[in-house]
Amino acid sequence: MTTPTTGRLRVDGATLHYEVRGEGPLLLLIPGGTGGAASFDGVADMLAADYTVASYDPRGLSRSPLDDPQARQRVAQHAEDAFRLLDLLSADAPARVVGCSSGAIVALHMLTERPERIARVVAHEPPVVEVLPDAAEHRAMLARVQETFRLDGLMPAAAEFAAALRRPGDPASAPVELPPQARARAERTMADMPYFLGSIVPSFMAYTPDLDRLNALSDRLVLAAGTDSHGELPYRPAAHLAERFGTGLVHFPGGHTGLTTHPAEFGGMLRKVLAA
């Protein structure tokens, strides 16, 4: 694995850790969950053959500390952080952006906010549940998860949240055997779970994208989902939007976390859709 060049970028209310590999047009990778820049380690070198690949830890995660750890988190502010990176690394040319899960929500907002800075967006399973016809059920679920977190703590709330993401009737998944690097990363990122579940999940999953604007820009948007996550909650918004916009849904290897479980295949599909 290539050792990336690392940097620190001061933004409003936080300092971002970012990593850069390769040469060519800028490709910004926005992680989901608690993964941080390291969640793209399995694909970054492959993509760096064609692009200048930048990844980062979003504000409040891992190596990107907040000035105020209790600050409310907003999709728009996370998108502005990403634009600051674009302006730093590709001031004169639009960039390609890939977002996974909560990072895909940020990528959708970027496309609608400043489309002149975006050449293409790949949004893998953005959990924008407000676009779904049963959005009220998911709002109630998120409220229950936050109440469980407040009363019973992290692990019961995380278990309740994970159950809500599964297909109805599916049992809890058996532990997936991860590559050694991914196992080490999973252990490190557990420390970020309280922040993610308490600050990112309720804010980001309440976000409603500008659907008319996304539709008008859909020629630059690739909506993606995992082949193994059909019917799961994070899959459904991507499928719903792809049908609404008439763009088709692109399936990637694995499930919601295919980036981690199938990195080589996931990276190969990314190269294909970015070049299309």
C-alpha positions in Angstrom: 0.0 0.0 0.0 1.3 3.5 -1.0 2.0 5.8 1.9 -0.2 8.9 1.4 0.8 12.5 1.8 -1.1 13.8 4.8 -2.2 17.3 5.7 -4.3 19.3 8.2 -6.9 21.8 7.1 -8.4 24.3 9.4 -12.2 24.7 8.9 -14.9 26.5 10.8 -15.0 24.8 14.2 -12.7 21.9 13.4 -9.4 20.8 12.0 -9.5 18.1 9.2 -7.0 15.3 8.7 -6.7 14.5 5.0 -4.6 12.1 2.8 -3.6 12.4 -0.8 -2.3 9.8 -3.3 -1.7 9.7 -7.0 -1.9 12.2 -9.9 -4.6 13.4 -12.2 -8.1 14.9 -11.8 -9.2 15.1 -8.2 -11.3 12.3 -6.7 -12.6 13.1 -3.3 -13.6 10.1 -1.1 -16.1 10.8 1.7 -16.4 8.0 4.3 -19.5 6.9 6.1 -20.1 5.8 9.6 -17.0 6.0 11.8 -14.6 4.8 9.1 -12.6 7.9 8.4 -10.0 8.2 5.6 -8.8 4.7 6.5 -12.0 3.1 5.3 -10.7 3.7 1.7 -7.3 2.2 2.2 -8.4 -0.9 0.3 -9.3 1.0 -2.9 -7.2 4.2 -2.8 -4.1 2.9 -4.4 -6.1 1.3 -7.3 -7.9 4.6 -7.9 -4.7 6.6 -7.6 -3.6 5.1 -10.9 -6.0 7.4 -12.6 -6.7 10.2 -10.2 -5.4 12.4 -7.4 -7.2 10.6 -4.6 -8.1 12.6 -1.5 -9.7 11.0 1.6 -10.2 12.5 5.0 -11.7 12.1 8.5 -14.9 14.1 8.7 -15.1 16.6 11.5 -15.4 15.1 14.9 -14.1 11.7 13.8 -10.7 10.1 14.6 -8.0 12.6 13.6 -10.3 15.6 12.8 -11.1 17.1 16.3 -13.9 19.6 16.9 -13.3 22.8 18.7 -16.6 22.1 20.6 -17.2 18.4 21.0 -20.9 19.1 21.7 -21.5 21.2 18.6 -24.5 20.3 16.5 -23.6 18.5 13.3 -25.2 19.6 10.0 -25.0 18.1 6.5 -24.4 21.5 5.0 -21.4 22.2 7.2 -19.9 18.8 6.4 -20.4 19.6 2.8 -18.6 22.9 3.2 -15.7 21.1 4.7 -15.5 18.9 1.6 -15.7 22.0 -0.6 -12.7 23.5 1.3 -10.7 20.4 0.4 -11.8 20.7 -3.2 -10.7 24.4 -3.2 -7.4 23.4 -1.7 -6.6 20.5 -4.0 -8.4 21.4 -7.2 -9.1 25.1 -7.3 -9.4 25.3 -11.1 -11.2 22.2 -12.1 -14.3 20.3 -11.0 -13.8 17.1 -9.0 -15.3 13.7 -8.9 -16.8 12.8 -5.5 -17.6 9.3 -4.0 -19.5 9.1 -0.8 -20.6 6.0 1.2 -23.5 5.9 3.6 -23.5 9.2 5.6 -20.7 10.4 3.3 -23.1 9.9 0.4 -25.5 12.3 2.0 -22.8 14.9 2.0 -22.0 14.2 -1.6 -25.7 14.6 -2.6 -25.7 18.0 -0.9 -22.5 19.1 -2.6 -24.0 18.3 -6.0 -27.1 20.4 -5.4 -25.2 23.2 -3.6 -22.3 23.9 -6.0 -22.7 21.8 -9.1 -20.0 23.8 -11.0 -17.4 22.3 -8.7 -18.6 18.7 -9.3 -17.9 16.6 -12.4 -19.5 13.4 -11.1 -20.9 12.0 -7.9 -21.2 8.3 -6.9 -23.5 8.0 -3.9 -23.4 4.5 -2.4 -26.5 3.8 -0.2 -27.2 7.3 1.2 -29.7 6.8 4.0 -31.9 9.8 3.1 -34.9 8.1 4.6 -37.0 11.3 4.3 -37.5 10.6 0.6 -39.3 7.3 1.3 -43.1 7.0 1.5 -42.8 5.5 5.0 -40.5 8.2 6.3 -42.6 8.7 9.4 -41.8 5.2 10.6 -38.1 5.8 10.3 -38.4 9.1 12.2 -40.1 7.3 15.0 -37.3 4.6 14.9 -34.6 7.2 15.2 -36.3 8.8 18.1 -36.5 5.5 19.9 -32.8 4.9 19.2 -31.9 8.2 20.7 -34.1 7.6 23.8 -32.4 4.2 24.2 -29.0 5.8 23.9 -30.0 8.4 26.6 -31.4 5.8 29.0 -29.5 2.6 28.4 -26.2 3.6 26.7 -24.3 3.0 23.5 -24.5 -0.7 23.0 -28.3 -1.2 23.4 -28.9 1.8 21.2 -26.4 0.6 18.5 -28.1 -2.9 18.5 -31.5 -1.3 18.1 -30.3 0.9 15.3 -28.6 -2.1 13.5 -31.8 -4.1 13.8 -33.8 -1.2 12.1 -31.4 -1.2 9.2 -31.8 -4.9 8.4 -34.4 -6.4 6.1 -37.7 -7.0 8.1 -37.5 -10.5 9.6 -33.8 -10.9 9.1 -31.8 -12.2 12.1 -28.7 -10.3 13.2 -25.8 -11.0 10.8 -23.1 -13.3 11.8 -19.7 -11.6 12.3 -18.0 -11.0 9.0 -14.4 -12.1 8.7 -12.5 -9.0 7.8 -9.0 -8.5 6.4 -6.4 -7.8 9.1 -6.2 -4.1 8.3 -10.0 -3.8 8.4 -10.1 -5.5 11.8 -7.6 -3.1 13.2 -9.6 -0.2 11.8 -12.9 -1.5 13.3 -11.3 -1.6 16.7 -10.0 2.0 16.4 -13.3 3.4 15.2 -15.4 2.0 18.0 -14.2 5.0 20.0 -16.1 7.3 17.6 -19.4 5.4 17.9 -21.0 7.6 20.6 -20.4 10.7 18.4 -21.6 9.0 15.3 -24.8 7.6 16.9 -25.6 10.6 19.0 -24.7 13.5 16.6 -24.4 12.3 13.0 -27.2 9.7 12.7 -30.1 11.9 14.0 -29.0 14.9 12.0 -28.0 13.3 8.7 -31.0 10.9 8.6 -33.4 13.8 9.0 -31.9 15.5 6.0 -34.0 15.9 2.8 -32.2 16.5 -0.4 -33.4 18.9 -3.0 -35.0 16.4 -5.3 -35.9 18.7 -8.1 -32.3 20.0 -8.3 -30.9 16.4 -8.0 -33.2 15.4 -10.9 -31.9 18.2 -13.0 -28.3 17.2 -12.3 -28.9 13.4 -12.5 -26.6 13.1 -15.5 -23.7 13.6 -13.1 -25.1 11.3 -10.4 -24.5 7.6 -10.0 -26.9 6.1 -7.4 -25.4 2.9 -6.1 -26.2 0.0 -3.7 -24.9 -3.3 -2.6 -25.8 -6.5 -4.3 -26.3 -8.1 -0.9 -28.3 -5.4 0.8 -31.5 -5.4 -1.4 -34.4 -4.6 0.9 -32.3 -3.2 3.8 -33.1 0.3 4.9 -29.9 2.0 3.5 -30.6 0.4 0.1 -34.1 1.7 -0.3 -33.4 5.5 -0.7 -30.9 4.9 -3.5 -33.3 2.6 -5.3 -36.2 5.0 -4.8 -34.2 8.0 -6.2 -32.8 6.0 -9.1 -36.4 5.0 -10.1 -37.6 8.6 -9.6 -34.9 10.1 -11.7 -34.9 7.2 -14.3 -31.1 6.7 -14.0 -31.0 3.1 -13.0 -29.4 1.8 -9.8 -25.7 0.6 -10.1 -25.0 -2.5 -7.9 -21.6 -2.8 -6.2 -20.2 -6.0 -4.7 -21.2 -6.8 -1.1 -23.7 -5.1 1.1 -23.8 -1.7 2.8 -20.2 -2.2 3.9 -19.0 -3.7 0.6 -16.1 -1.1 0.6 -14.7 -3.0 3.6 -15.7 -6.6 2.8 -15.0 -6.6 -1.0 -12.4 -3.8 -1.5 -10.8 -5.1 -4.7 -14.2 -5.7 -6.4 -15.6 -2.5 -5.0 -12.6 -0.5 -6.3 -12.9 -2.0 -9.7 -16.5 -1.0 -10.0 -15.7 2.5 -8.9 -13.1 2.8 -11.6 -15.7 1.6 -14.1 -18.5 4.0 -13.1 -16.1 7.0 -12.7 -14.8 6.5 -16.2 -18.2 6.1 -17.8 
